[in-house]
Amino acid sequence: MSVADPPISTGERWADRLICSKTGESGELDRPEFLSPAGAPWLVHYRLDAAAGPAFKAALAERPWNLWRYRELLPVKDWDRRVELGEGGTPLVRLERAVPAGIEVWLKDESGNPTGSFKARGLALAITRARELGAVGVQLASAGNAAIAMAAYAAAAGLCCRVAVPVDAPRTVIERCRLHGAQVIVAGRNLAESGVELARREGDFWELSTLKEPYRAEGKKTMGLEIVEQLGWSLPDWIVYPTGGGTGIVGMDKAFDELEALGLLAGRRPRFVAVQMAGCAPIVRAFESGLEHAPPWESPRSRVWGLRVPRAIGDFLILRALRATGGTAVAVEEERIEIEQKRLACEAGLLVGPEGAAAMLALESLAAEGRIERGQRVVVFQTGHPGNYA
Ligand SMILES: Cc1ncc(COP(=O)(O)O)c(C=O)c1O
């Protein structure tokens, strides 16, 4: 454990309840909750007051550069029993080469997280909360990084773990999950079918799939908090994010709301760009059609595993964030990914995963169209290490 200081408030948590993201109904914080009665994601609500902002900001100066520095904005009850493997505190790197001329591009490189991806942030919180609320086992369906992260954090917490992966999931993912002691069910042609298979199994396993419990979004939220700090308490003009279930967009949007409520942020919000693959782009299609929800993608096809998500339970939250910020959604062609990974390695010394390459390609398209303008500041997410899919 690295953070020994007490919360800057009076020792209480600022988190006070759950809120249904659809209806606004309240839920109890310290009870196991998955989806709300309306079938929508629960989000954690905090009591926030601009008077507490300056002390919160000052306290950060004394704390280690990792996810747990934002403790007042995290929902953990038993602080000393948090499950920590060194997550968060990732670099924000200014790119000078291999980027569109005249645009200030920063890469938020999440590949240095434990288990090699940003999924560590969400699963650190979800597993911490699952254990403190009484879980003995956890499960989810995933084609890649979420499975590896859950297996690792469950091992660290001493919880049983079960994952379901599609039949064509990379071998590395299956082996890494087994290495961490997880039971791996290989079933289904895609995430939705693997999920159906998982639901058929018995046992006391809590479901930790994206936005089907309230805490992974809290972990992902810290990416937004870090960006604000790394940019000197300011915001970029754009955030380009490879989007599957969309926890990152939902989480960062929430982070900015919370910093604003603390009086630590004002002004125009960054425009979110949701990046998906042309072979599985439900959010892009719904955005372009003006829909509030995204109908499931019928035959998802992509080797960019993190983006092969045919249906997002938080679709309306992602779409709302894109529209409210004046953002957009971009689909990227599969065959451009590998070329982009090679280009970035060769021209800029960057080793990016396919999802990060997709985000960089979206940046280039938006810059070429003049949508992202010269002089603007853009944060692009590189979310996972390519080695996880080897
Ligand atoms: C490397 C990578 N990038 C992006 C995503 C999509 O993330 P989100 O669920 O936050 O949209 C995933 C999800 O699996 C992933 O593994």
The ligand as an SDF file (V2000), in Angstrom:
LIG
                    3D

 16 16  0  0  0  0  0  0  0  0999 V2000
   -7.4760   -2.4670  -26.0480 C   0  0  0  0  0  0  0  0  0  0  0  0
   -8.9320   -2.0710  -25.9720 C   0  0  0  0  0  0  0  0  0  0  0  0
   -9.3020   -0.8480  -26.4360 N   0  0  0  0  0  0  0  0  0  0  0  0
  -10.5940   -0.4380  -26.3860 C   0  0  0  0  0  0  0  0  0  0  0  0
  -11.5930   -1.2390  -25.8760 C   0  0  0  0  0  0  0  0  0  0  0  0
  -12.9970   -0.7020  -25.7690 C   0  0  0  0  0  0  0  0  0  0  0  0
  -13.1530   -0.1660  -24.4890 O   0  0  0  0  0  0  0  0  0  0  0  0
  -14.5420    0.3520  -23.8910 P   0  0  0  0  0  0  0  0  0  0  0  0
  -15.2560   -0.8620  -23.4020 O   0  0  0  0  0  0  0  0  0  0  0  0
  -14.1980    1.3000  -22.7970 O   0  0  0  0  0  0  0  0  0  0  0  0
  -15.2680    1.0190  -24.9930 O   0  0  0  0  0  0  0  0  0  0  0  0
  -11.2530   -2.5060  -25.3770 C   0  0  0  0  0  0  0  0  0  0  0  0
  -12.2850   -3.3820  -24.8290 C   0  0  0  0  0  0  0  0  0  0  0  0
  -12.1440   -4.5680  -24.7080 O   0  0  0  0  0  0  0  0  0  0  0  0
   -9.8920   -2.9390  -25.4160 C   0  0  0  0  0  0  0  0  0  0  0  0
   -9.5020   -4.1260  -24.9430 O   0  0  0  0  0  0  0  0  0  0  0  0
  1  2  1  0
  2  3  1  0
  2 15  2  0
  3  4  2  0
  4  5  1  0
  5  6  1  0
  5 12  2  0
  6  7  1  0
  7  8  1  0
  8  9  2  0
  8 10  1  0
  8 11  1  0
 12 13  1  0
 12 15  1  0
 13 14  2  0
 15 16  1  0
M  END
$$$$
